Amino acid sequence: RFRPMDLWRILLLLSAACRRNGALKVYSPDQVAFLGRWQGGRSSSRRCSYGTVSFAVNFRGSSQLVARLQPYDLTMYHTCQVNEGDPFVLEHLSGDLVIASNLDKSATYSISCGRNTEAYYGATILDALLVDEGAVTLSPPRPSGQLAVEFLGDSITAGYQALAQRGATEDGPRWEDVFKTWAAILANAWGTRNWRTVAQSSIAVLPHNSYGMSFKAMKDQFLCSELTMYQPCQRLWDFDEWQADVVVLNLGTNDFVFVDPTEADFEKAYLELIQIVRSKYPGALIFCIVPLAQSCQLEAKWQKMIDGITKAVAAAGPDVEVISTGSATHPWLDCQKDYVDTFHPTQEGHLHFAQHLSPVMLPKLKQRFPWKCGDHCGQVPGAPSTTSPTPSTTTEAPSTTSPTEEPTCCYPNCGDAQSCNTEEDSPYCTQSADNCRNCGGEFCAGTTAPTARTTALVTTATPVTTSATTVATTTLGAQKCCYPDCDSSVCNPSDNWCSRSTGNCQNCGGTLCGGSGSPSTRSSSSEPRTSATETTTSTAATTPARSAERCCYPDCSSDTCNEGEDSPYCTSSPENCRKCGGELCRRAFLL
């Protein structure tokens, strides 16, 4: 029964909370960057379970940032960072989580937090972020232009016992930290915060029953928004929300610990997993890591795992790479010192694992994603250095056959092309079939014979007459946007949008390189629009406005945008626009 004394106690508690925190307001979800598999809308709580789910905000005028989290069943751990300072770990069981306090209200802060512990321990439910009343919330930091990477794995990828010492028997959230794993170390070296894991202790390529529990196959968990142990998936993940550039699979250990399938069964299941990943991330580069267990365990069954993965990758088609991880005679990790137990690396072991992976993976990333993996995409400290191949500058002899077919990159494909890039339009997209696929097109051949040229570099542009004006010939040496820097011969011509300014080139992922010439002039109908009124063609005043999709940088509040004719790839879908570092928008403009 309610008593007047109970009301008085409640009022005292509320008064104390107000004195402690001051007046707080709810941070608008539109001003929060959510990274990872979050569920929930703008007006509801956000829910997540897989590790590395994180959020980031920018604001000024608040002395604190508080997360209103629903209580956990056991203490969980979160890694946070303020203004690029040293990361710090906060533990939380119930009540509000104070992320930062005693902040200078006159300063601007960028704060991020992510979850350390794996999905097995339950969901994180964020009801709201709170700041001082009167605080100014700013556009959130978004990882535009950074590699989008997803790691699929088991307990090693989830960070199980990553904080434990050799021989330790303790486990649980206190000893887990996904931000100390080989995956986090690689992502940091590659200069990206746009990474996530789908990982669970004991999960395998095949389903199995162990420890009195049923574990679904990774192919089923991968498709689900969050981990579901005993029940069917309640909500499939919407892969249109985020597209991976790179997917890294590190699976197979538990198949041969708990199941020990035949090589044929394992190969079939592994190939099916690759195919499911490919169906959801059609443009991704997929790395399939042979698990470390084979190098420190001598049973014959591990050879079945190696052969199964190798054969599945061989049958999977292009853009799927297998990564070997040493051998019993030459293990990557010290079998005595780098493991907590038989299978799980220590924190030092995770570092050594990443150091071995880095030189194998980085050259492929630089070749495939030069605009996202340029100078800022580096090696793991302590790893052997690699050098990106220097593009050839030898002038090719003109073809003696006529006509010679010049390669083009067409969208969406050669048979139903809506538009095509020539080498003059896009040296990168037309350099190879792999590059063209990465740009969202199909590598095709035209009917125009190419003139002698340096490899992947166009030095002049032929004048083209449009209905509005004439595009001037590019002067040799005029400013160009080059990938990843000015030492490269992979460049956009100077009349390309990416070459028009330093900001544009940075949005394209390159470096603007100057010269003795002047940049060419182009019709405003083929440049990024800054406003509808800037279009000056003779028909602009009489042609009605129509709606078109544009890719704007960094988001739709900006007037720096690509139209379809500027970049068919970036404007073709929200996912592609995000890959280009922007946001797909619909706005009216005058023809």
Secondary structure, DSSP 8 states (H G I E B T S, - for coil): ---HHHHHHHHHHHHHHHHHH-SEEE--GGG-EEESS-B--TTS-EEE-STT-EEEEEEES-S-EEEEE---SS-EEEEEEETT---EEEEESSSEEEEE-S--TTSEEEEEEEE-S-GGG--EEEEEEEEETT-EEE-----TTS--EEEEESHHHHTTTTT--TT----SGGG--GGGSHHHHHHHHTT---EEEEE-TT-BSS-EEETTEEE-BHHHHHHBSS--SSS--SSB--GGG---SEEEEE--HHIIIII---HHHHHHHHHHHHHHHHHH-TT-EEEEE--THHHH---THHHHHHHHHHHHHHHS-TTEEEE--B-SSSBSS-TTTSBSSSS-B-HHHHHHHHHHHHHHHHHHHHHH-TTTSSTTS---TTS-----------B----SSSS---EEEEES-STT-SEEE-TTT-TTTTS-HHHHHHTTSEEEE-SS---S-BTTB------EE-SS-EE----TT--EEESSSTT-S-EE-TTSGGGS-HHHHHHHTSEEE--SS------GGGS--S-GGG---TTTTTS--EEEEEEESSSTT-S-EE-TTT-TTTTS-HHHHHHTTSEEEEEEE--
